Structure formats: structure tokens, C-alpha cells
Amino acid sequence: MQKALINHKVAILISNGFEQKSMIEAQKLLQDMGANVRVVSPEHGIVTGRDNQNWGHNFAVDQALNTALGADYDVLVIPGGRKSHDKLALTAHSRRFISSFMDAEKPVILIDDAPYLPLILDCMKDKTFAVSVTMQDFVARYGAKWCGETVNTDANVMSGMLSTDQESFGRAMVSFLMDRLVNFDASKQAA
């Protein structure tokens, strides 16, 4: 299981102002599982995170959002960070990219307040999300549901509060990806 995602490519979709702690934690866990993790962003060259209320570190952009295709990736991860989500919502490429994962039923992982982005882009109605109390009305207003859990899985979408319970989120993410990718790959090979 240590390198179970060795042949899988993961896109982390971010723009300036993303919550760097949630991105780094997800990135580390995915890399530990052997995944090829790529930063996709509308920013050119580098993208800057947020560390609570302050600007954080710079991270290299691996692929420009306007050239990124969902078909080239196996998993989409969107970390928290409202500033990032607001910027991503300004480009039609975000909707196209997220929708391609939904249409192909590929795994999508939404961390902390990340359900905000696909909901305002109208990519994930009728889903149930694990969100903070402050986001519950927002989620309902956009035609989705919320649950009081730390982590929730609804078909190909996993959402959760990494900032609330990092250990539970990490275990759930591993289980989600093992089920959606590794077990799926094994069943394809057996057929």
C-alpha cells in the first residue's frame, strides 16, 4: 500500500491565496503513496499560499490551467482558501477542468472550504459535503447538502475538514483513493 498510487497523476488546482497547510498535507500524503502530484494554476511560474491571515510560501506551477486537461490526470484535489477559489472562479477553464473530472467520474478531493468553488461554478449540485458550520447555509443555497461529519464521500467526491482532524482526513483520503483507483485498476486487470 505504501506506493499504491505509483502510476497515477494527481492535479492540485490552486491560485494565489490557497491555504498552504491543507495543500502541503495533501501533497505529502499523495507523494508518500507514490502519486505524481502536479500543481495546476492560472498563475504563471509560481503561486503563493496563505498561512492563516498572512501570505505564505511560493510554489512552482507545473501546468497552466488553460492548457490542463482532466483526461491527463487521475485525481483532482482542491485545497481550501477562499482567495484562491475566488480567483479560480473568474476563469471558464476552472469549470471546464473540474467538470471533466465529474463527467469521467474520477476522484475529486475537496479540502476544508473547497466545496465553494465547484458549487459557484455549478459543477456539483445534489452532492453532500462535509463542511464547517459557517459554510452550511452556502452549501444549501447552491442546491447541495451538508453533513456534520469530519469527512464525507458522495460517489466520486470526497470532502472534509483537514484543518479540524488531520489524522482522520488522511486515513479517509487513503481509503477513498485505494477504493477508487487501486481496487478499480485491479478489477480492470482481472477482466
Buried (B, 14 or more C-beta within 10 A) or exposed (E): EEEBBEEBEBBBBBBBBBBBBBBBBBBEBBEEBBBBBBBBBBBEEEBBBBEEEEEBEBBEBBBBBEEBEBEEBBBBBBBBBBBBBBBBBEBEBBBBBBBBBBEEEBBBBBBBBBBBBBBBBEBBEEBBBBBEEEBBEBBEEBEBBBBEBBBBBBBBBBBBBBBEBBEBBBEBBBEBBBEBBBEEBEEEEEE
